[in-house]
Amino acid sequence: MRDPMNSSHDHGKRVGAALVVGGGIGGMQASLDFAAAGIKVYLAESGPCIGGVMSQLDKTFPTNDCAMCTMAPRLVEISRHKDIEIIPLADLAGIEGKAGDFTVTVRRRPRFVNDECTACGDCLKACPLGKLKPSDDPKKPQPIPDEYNMGLSFRPAIYIPYAQAVPNRAVVDPERCLYMKTGKCKLCVKACQAGAIDLDQKEAAVTLSVGAVVVAPGYKLIDPKVKPDYGYGTYKNVITALEFERLLSASGPHLGKVMRPSDKAEPKRIAFIQCVGSRDNERDYCSAVCCMYATKEALLAKEHLSPDLRCDIYFMDLRAFSKGFEEYYNRAKSHGVRYIRCRVPKLSEDPNTRNVRLKFVAEDETKREAEYDLVVLSAGLKPNPSSTALKEPLGLEFDQHGFCAAKPFSPVDSGREGIFVAGVFTEPKDIPETVIQASGSVARAMELLAPAKGELLAKKEYPPETDVRGAEPKVGVFICHCGTNIASVVAVKGVVAYAQSLPNVAHAENVLYACANDSQEKIKKTVMEKGLNRVIVAACTPRTHEPLFRNTIREAGLNPYLFEMANIRDQCSWVHMGEPALATRKAKDLVRMALAKARLLEPLQKKRVPIQKGVVVIGGGLAGMTASLTLGRQGFTVHLVERDPELGGMMRRSRYLLGGADPQKHLSDVIAAVKAEKNIAIHLSVKLEAVEGCVGNFKTRLSADGRPSAEIDHGAIIVATGAREHKPDEYLYGRNPSVLTQLELEERLSHDGLGKAKTVVMIQCVGSRDEKRPNCGRVCCASAVKNALKIKELSPETGVYVLFRDVRTYGFKEAFYTEARRKGVVFVRYDETRKPTVAEEGGRILVTVWEPISRAEVVLPADLVALSTPTVPHPENKDLAQMLKVPLDPNGFFLEAHMKLRPVDFATEGVFLCGAAHFPKTPDETIAQSLGAAARAATVLAKDAMELSANISHVINDGCDGCAYCVEPCPYKAVTLLEYMREGAIKKMVEVNESLCKGCGVCQATCPKKGIVVRGFRLEQIAAMVEAALTPAPLEPAPAPEPTEEEAKT
Amino acid sequence: MSQQALAKPLDPSEIQNPDPLVVAFCCNWCSYTGADLAGTSRLQYPPHARIIRVMCSGMVHPNLVIDALTKGADGVMICGCHPGDCHYIDGNLKTEKRAEAIKLMLEDFGLEPERFRLEWVSASEGPRFAQVMQEMIDGVKRLPPSSYKTG
């Protein structure tokens, strides 16, 4: 295996392409990061489209953000990316060669639908299997369960997996297709006006040359049938959490109406049962996300149904261990979600009502019973079964559950050089950790591929742009039938005739599918032949299709921003299906509105700003060093800034880890590697004086001993300032030398051993999960287990008691918790309302705890007391946050741009985050996050110049009088007020920093003088659309029935 | 997918304006996407709204709303991301403040409060988009045609 500490020194061939296996959120992140770093990407997905499990989620905890809102822009970005090639329905057949130069064989199962498909959906309606209804008669053919809705609805044999699916094309299910089974049918082929369906398509093998592979095949839920006592599959009202997620989703089987399966009744009582299929003898791991997703689903169910909806969560330990989770859990409790601590042994069904009964033993050992309308099983996570097929060709090692567990200190290395891993494939984890590992994999791969970056990127040549300045608008209007999707409701030809009557329209025609290749060619030809200088396409939505058409007119020599779309399908024909006359009038209005704007369109250019190649990494602990090392190896100049006189940070105090890895060995290796890396300049004992500028062009000033020591120009910043150990002021800490923090105990155990201690008591959650500091410390439970196991190793007869509230040993740490109990460590729960007490009596320490099972106070005489205190943020974070213009969370940790999908980015571009400065974490999590932050920083640094959006704010000299109303509201602090002398008078006006502006237009809406506008959405352009909307087209009688294919083509 | 209408039809006796015109500003990232999803899901709502895509609800100048209403629109709606979901950090919260100001101005122009609405619709809330459209249009149908309407 390639040692993560050593950069590869052989100068073999490097191919500037990478294969990403798995199209879920991890694979998507890796693809985008690779492409941004200058690497051509093949994204192989085993299913028909990318998106993974996240595409099925309704909301995400702890912010309750809409999952699709946050991921859809990424889906679209990937679908359009010139350097990312998606290979759906792919199976990896083999890999040969070595790191830097692999040859991969991929088998591509047939889709039976080619690239001509426009996702119009006509074939779906034609498929006879889409009309099947479920039946109790076993002889009758059953409808096909829709995988996206977890079988809660049905689909035809030819289908589009979900509305936003990428690629957005139909796919044929060969297992069910009538033609495949009987040789007859082909109704879909007849229905497809694009001629996109080929039911005789065969499997094909593709050979790819790549330098590295990232494997992120994701997960599936454990089938609850492994717990037969829960009756899943037999009891109709027992469903999985992912099924419930689909019920909650507005795009789900009942459009967000929550109804139970047996009778479509609205449930009044819902139970959630945790740890289904995990944390048991067979699977001794914790799935890490179920406590929070159950909490989320309970909260959402209350939102959907009623605040009085009864939601009971049956759990063993509530593992709300990450940023904002404990607060979310508290919120759920305050909304009336009830948490009942027990392991539910069995469910039964009332045959009459189909309600589900639950018998359990409560914590006080009393037997209880409860009845629910619906029971949701929080099934655990297991590796995607598709990953089994990867083992052989990739030569990876799997554990007994099929996870490809990574080694400590190399969390994204697969064990085989040049192959990297991310996501649940290595261990159960949440979305942000998956995204972090995906980015981290790219960082490690780029250490290898940096010399080849840019070599295989697609280059596109365009004809020179026609100068349209000052020319009278000559607009071409193309109106799409979208097969029958538009034409069956809207009288397309009537709209064409109407468009021809409008001013500045030089050409109008109807096309069968505007997005199809032949139409694209037609548009190009017409632009050139008729000298059009603006183009309107009236079809579907600009969100997905505007880039395509912009590219088309650019190929015809027009500036791409001289284009406008009218949405006459998604927002007209599809939503007014029964009202053809009114829908036709609306389509005409939408075309006229688009025209009003099109006449005012102007050519826009994306400005390019040169990028400074260096990066400043703030903090010389494990996080900062890891990030510096990978960036240095990728060839970037790194300035590693540390205020202490030596490198190492908090990790210098760590003596041993769970599982036996040696942190000091790793630390000294990293320090040596950092010192040896020629691209890293180390600045020790320095203070950060100022950081100015913005992404691509920062200037940082350092001082040493109060004197300026360095001035650095750089393109990106990584914040890796770490955190510190909380020192408590309770439980006799600081007053009795035998009361220690866990970290102090670790130091003592490794230096002096256990001494004569016969009883050690540990108290969890000291200084965390309380009013002052609501967040969980995340790693303290594992630290306690680690020290308890160390004590048992040193002296098996020493009694160890861990007083806990919830044991939060998430992921594979669960097995160590099991091991500790097996070795005799006693775990005693205490309630937050009855905290333990520690007293000194006759030279001994007595720990008193109220024990909830026996409902009695227990007094433990202790020789040593270890307090599990959290890692807390540095108070200086505030100053740094102000200097960098980035936010802190309420607990004082740095706040990332988005908790799920941008876990190492700040909202401020060019500034990235990793390590304990973000939140407490284990060394492997810190390493992954630091690699991730480095990969994200590299996406900025990899380019020579940064392309800014063309649709950003612009100050109009004559309009702006310097009132500065727009300065404060700008979310990005991109607007500043300038004062200068002109013709002997003070002139005031605002200035926009184009690198910071994102084009939201808050300034434009604030300005009283039309002095600042967003290009492409100027006030006058929007006002022209409003004006056009106010003079409707004449209402004409309902159009004739939809035209035939021949008519449409003429 | 159903073609269901999400709200009860108006009682004909309530309708004062059978063919109103509503201008709706929808933010690109959430509401416009939600409007597209209503289409993908074939959710039906009355054909009286004209949607204008903006990048952020915070881009909509109050003058656009007042101008539309005083030049004959029967109603104006601004749709943005739910608080906390804004693609541009908090542009929607600025919209919320402006909407308060717009509501105060309606009275000065002799316009009924039902003629202006601010709604949050997420990218996955196709049904909600159809529903707020239905409600908005039903609301203005209950009013007489705009007194500012010419011709």
Chai-1 contact restraints between the chains, C-beta under 6 A:
chainA,res_idxA,chainB,res_idxB,connection_type,confidence,min_distance_angstrom,max_distance_angstrom,comment,restraint_id
A,C66,B,S122,contact,1.0,0.0,6.0,A-B,restraint_1
A,C66,B,A123,contact,1.0,0.0,6.0,A-B,restraint_2
A,C66,B,S124,contact,1.0,0.0,6.0,A-B,restraint_3
A,M68,B,A123,contact,1.0,0.0,6.0,A-B,restraint_4
A,M68,B,S124,contact,1.0,0.0,6.0,A-B,restraint_5
A,C69,B,C30,contact,1.0,0.0,6.0,A-B,restraint_6
A,C69,B,S122,contact,1.0,0.0,6.0,A-B,restraint_7
A,C69,B,A123,contact,1.0,0.0,6.0,A-B,restraint_8
A,A163,B,T40,contact,1.0,0.0,6.0,A-B,restraint_9
A,A250,B,S124,contact,1.0,0.0,6.0,A-B,restraint_10
A,A250,B,E125,contact,1.0,0.0,6.0,A-B,restraint_11
A,A250,B,G126,contact,1.0,0.0,6.0,A-B,restraint_12
A,A250,B,P127,contact,1.0,0.0,6.0,A-B,restraint_13
A,S251,B,S124,contact,1.0,0.0,6.0,A-B,restraint_14
A,L255,B,P127,contact,1.0,0.0,6.0,A-B,restraint_15
A,G256,B,P127,contact,1.0,0.0,6.0,A-B,restraint_16
A,T541,B,D36,contact,1.0,0.0,6.0,A-B,restraint_17
A,D570,B,D36,contact,1.0,0.0,6.0,A-B,restraint_18
A,D570,B,G39,contact,1.0,0.0,6.0,A-B,restraint_19
A,Q571,B,A35,contact,1.0,0.0,6.0,A-B,restraint_20
A,Q571,B,G39,contact,1.0,0.0,6.0,A-B,restraint_21
A,Q571,B,I51,contact,1.0,0.0,6.0,A-B,restraint_22
A,W574,B,G39,contact,1.0,0.0,6.0,A-B,restraint_23
A,W574,B,R42,contact,1.0,0.0,6.0,A-B,restraint_24
A,V575,B,A38,contact,1.0,0.0,6.0,A-B,restraint_25
A,V575,B,G39,contact,1.0,0.0,6.0,A-B,restraint_26
A,V575,B,Q44,contact,1.0,0.0,6.0,A-B,restraint_27
A,V575,B,Y45,contact,1.0,0.0,6.0,A-B,restraint_28
A,H576,B,P47,contact,1.0,0.0,6.0,A-B,restraint_29
A,E579,B,P47,contact,1.0,0.0,6.0,A-B,restraint_30
A,L582,B,P47,contact,1.0,0.0,6.0,A-B,restraint_31
A,A583,B,P47,contact,1.0,0.0,6.0,A-B,restraint_32
A,K586,B,P47,contact,1.0,0.0,6.0,A-B,restraint_33
A,D589,B,R50,contact,1.0,0.0,6.0,A-B,restraint_34
A,P969,B,K94,contact,1.0,0.0,6.0,A-B,restraint_35
A,P971,B,Y88,contact,1.0,0.0,6.0,A-B,restraint_36
A,P971,B,I89,contact,1.0,0.0,6.0,A-B,restraint_37
A,P971,B,D90,contact,1.0,0.0,6.0,A-B,restraint_38
A,K998,B,Y88,contact,1.0,0.0,6.0,A-B,restraint_39
A,G999,B,M55,contact,1.0,0.0,6.0,A-B,restraint_40
A,C1000,B,C56,contact,1.0,0.0,6.0,A-B,restraint_41
A,C1000,B,G58,contact,1.0,0.0,6.0,A-B,restraint_42
A,C1000,B,Y88,contact,1.0,0.0,6.0,A-B,restraint_43
A,C1000,B,G91,contact,1.0,0.0,6.0,A-B,restraint_44
A,G1001,B,M55,contact,1.0,0.0,6.0,A-B,restraint_45
A,G1001,B,C56,contact,1.0,0.0,6.0,A-B,restraint_46
A,G1001,B,M59,contact,1.0,0.0,6.0,A-B,restraint_47
A,V1002,B,G58,contact,1.0,0.0,6.0,A-B,restraint_48
A,V1002,B,G91,contact,1.0,0.0,6.0,A-B,restraint_49
A,V1002,B,K94,contact,1.0,0.0,6.0,A-B,restraint_50
A,Q1004,B,M59,contact,1.0,0.0,6.0,A-B,restraint_51
A,A1005,B,M59,contact,1.0,0.0,6.0,A-B,restraint_52
A,A1005,B,V60,contact,1.0,0.0,6.0,A-B,restraint_53
A,A1005,B,H61,contact,1.0,0.0,6.0,A-B,restraint_54
A,F1017,B,M55,contact,1.0,0.0,6.0,A-B,restraint_55
A,L1019,B,H61,contact,1.0,0.0,6.0,A-B,restraint_56
A,M1025,B,I52,contact,1.0,0.0,6.0,A-B,restraint_57
A,V1026,B,V23,contact,1.0,0.0,6.0,A-B,restraint_58
A,V1026,B,L64,contact,1.0,0.0,6.0,A-B,restraint_59
A,V1026,B,A68,contact,1.0,0.0,6.0,A-B,restraint_60
A,A1029,B,V23,contact,1.0,0.0,6.0,A-B,restraint_61
A,A1029,B,R50,contact,1.0,0.0,6.0,A-B,restraint_62
A,L1030,B,K71,contact,1.0,0.0,6.0,A-B,restraint_63
A,L1030,B,G72,contact,1.0,0.0,6.0,A-B,restraint_64
